[in-house]
Amino acid sequence: MRAGPFFTGNSRQIADLSRKIAKHLELSKVVIQDVMLAGLLHDIGKIGFPDTLLTKPLSQFSGEELELLKKHPCKGATALIALEELQGASLLIRHQHEHYDGTGFPDGLSGTAIPEGAGILALASDYYAAQLGLRSTQKLTAEEASLWIIKGKGTLYVPHIVDAFIEVTKPAATQSSSSTMMFKERCLSSQALKEGMISHRDLITPDGLFLIAAGHVLDEALIQKIQTYEKSEKIILSIWIRYL
């Protein structure tokens, strides 16, 4: 099995966003550490999955494939529970697909019964999965994925965790009409980039590797890194730059 987007930059992105949300909520250092580790290891239960399932949109899963998917949180949690330092992360991985309204799996938890770290992990994972085209056949932009998360507030996602997500992603993801009006964006090639430009969207490679966060100020070293990556992988990336 190849290392698909679940096992590359995607996990680092999820871990970082989960950490930021947990920190914003002023959770304990132990919980912050657990949620970050859970982000890095959230899909360990998918080891052994066919390659096609790792990049297939959830909306296209067959009934048999969905049943296989539903086993991965418990499988992942079981793989980690014997390690004392990962027991906290193991619990979060088990409950990463629980929904606030009780429609999730594997245990059908709802409301405050969902561990706070698991609620954070669920949101962060879905946010990036939506951008990779793993929730529907269409890949969403960071802004579209943010709006999708917000629509799930109180049903899929814990309300106060959604509120924290909105705060920690500003101004990277536009959450209001005022922020939408504040900036415009344009798409450039790496050769057209100049020092001092600001990225308007997360830059994610086709295989899920995270290169730049939205709102990052570009410097010569970073521009060179992008150009070197394109050359080594023989691809051309589209970089969205913000301007007033």
N, C-alpha and C positions, 0 to 999 in steps of 0.2 A: 504493500500500500504506500502510495506516495504521500508526502506531507503536503496536504492541501491547505486552503486558507485557514482552516480551524487550527492548524498547528504552526502557523508562522506569525506574521505581524498582527493578525487579528486578535490572538490571545493577549498580546502585549497591550493592544489598544483597550480591550475590555478590562484588563487588570488596572490600567492607568485611570480610566474613567470611573471604575468602581471605587478605587482609592480616593479620588477627588470627591465623589459624592459622599462617601462615608466620612471623610474629613470635614466636609461642609456641614454634615449633620452632627458633628462633634461626637462621633461614636468613640468607644474606647480604642486604645492602641492595639489591643488584642483583636478586636473586630475588624479594624482597618487592615491589619496584617492578614487575617483570615480571608477577607473579601478580595484582597489583592492576589493571594495565592490561589483562591478559587477561580479568579479570572484567568490566571495563567493555565490552570488545569481543568477548566470547565468542560472541555470535550474529551477528556481522557477516556471516557466510557465509549467513545466512538472508534477507538482503535480496533481494527478488524472489520470495520464497515467497508463495503465495496466503494471504490473510488467515486463511482457515479453518484452515490448518496451524499458525499461530502460537498458537492457543488450543485446539487439539484434543489430547485426551489421547493419549499415546504408545500406549496399549493399544488404541486404535481406529484406528491407522494401517493403511492397506492395504499390500500388498507394494510397490506402485509408490511410494507415499508414503514408505515406509521407505528405499527406494533413494535417493530424493531427499534425505532427511534425512541419510543416510550421507555425502553429498557435501559437506555444509556445513562440516565442520572443515577439510578441505583447501582449499575455496574461500575460507574466511575467512583461513587462514594465508597463502595466495597473495596475497590482497589487501594484506597488511601487510608481507610479507617484504622488499619493496623499500625500506622505511623503516628505516634503521639502528637508530633508537632503539626500534623495535617488533619487532625480530627475535627477541628473547627471548620476548616475549608471543606472537609468531606460532607459535613451536614449541609453546607450552603450549596454544594454541587448536587446533592440529592434533591433539594427543593428549588432548583433554578427554573423549573418550568411550572411552578405553582402560580395560579392567577388570583388576584385580589378577590374576584367574585366566586372563587371556588371551582372554576371549570378546568383547572390545570391538572398536572400529574407529577409524581406518581401517587400522592396521598390525598389529593383534593383539598388541600389546606386553603383557607380563606382569611381575609382580614388580618387581624393582629396575630393569628396563629402562624403566619408565614414569618420565618426568621428575617430580621431586617436586612441582614447581609445577602440573603437569598433574593429578596425583593430588588436589591441594588443590582445584583448579578443578572437577574432576569432582564431588567431594563437595559443595562449596558450591552449585554449580548445581543438583544434584539435590535438595538440601535445600529450596531455595525453589521449585523446580518442583513438588515434591510438595505444597506448601502452596497452589499455584495450580491444582492439579488437572490438571497437565500430564504426570503419570506414570500416573495411573489416573483413572477417572471421579469419584472422590471426592477432595475437597479435604481435606488433612490439617491438623490443628493443628500448631503448632510442636513440641509434645511428641510427637505421633504421627510427625511427619517425622523427629525425632531418633531415635526407636526404629527407624524404617525404615532409617535410615542405619546404625545400629549392627548391625542384622541383616545388612547387606551387608559387614560387616568381614571381610576375608580372601577375599572372592569378588569383589564389585564394587569395593571400596575398600581402599586401602592401610592395613593395621592401625594403624601408628603415627600416621597422619593422622587416623583415626577417634578415637584416644585424645586427640589434640590438640583435635579438634573438641569432644569432650565437655568438656574443661577450659575452653575459651574461651567456651562457651555457658552455663556455670553462672552464676547459677541460672536463667537465662532459659528453658532447656529442662530439664525434670526428667529426670534420667538414672538415678535410683535410687528405691527405695521410700521411703527416708528423706526425700528432697527432695519426693516427692509428698505425704507426710504433713505436711510443714512448712507448706505453704500451701494455702489453698482459693482459689477464684476465683468471681467473679460478673460477669455481663455488664450493663453500664450504657450508657445513651445519653449523648451528649456533654453534654446539658443537666444530667445528674445528676453529672457529674464535679466534684471539688473539689480544690483545691490540696493537694499532699502525698500524694495517692493514687499507687499504684505499678501500672504496667501489668504484667499477667501473661503476655500474649502479644504477639508482634509485631503491630502494626496495619498491615495491608496493604489498600489500596483494591481494589475489584473489578477495576480495570484494571492492577493490579500495582504501584501507587505505594506506596513504603515511607514511613510517617508516624512511627511510634514503635517503638522496640525494646522487647522484653520487659525488665522490670526497671527501666524508666525512671520517675523521680519526676516527676509532673505539676506544672506551675506554671500560673499564670493565662495567661501568654502562649501556652503550648502548647495549653491548653484552648480559647483563643480561636481559635487557628490551625485546630484540628479543626472547630470550629463554623463558621468561615468557609468552610472547604473544603466541608463538607456543603451549605451554602447555595449556593455557587457551582456545585456539581455536581448539586444537587437530589437528594441521596441521604442515607440515614441509616446511619451506621456503628455497629457494635457494638464496644464497648471492654471488654476483659476486665481486671478489676482484682483484684489479689491481696490476701488478708487472712489472718490467722492463725485 
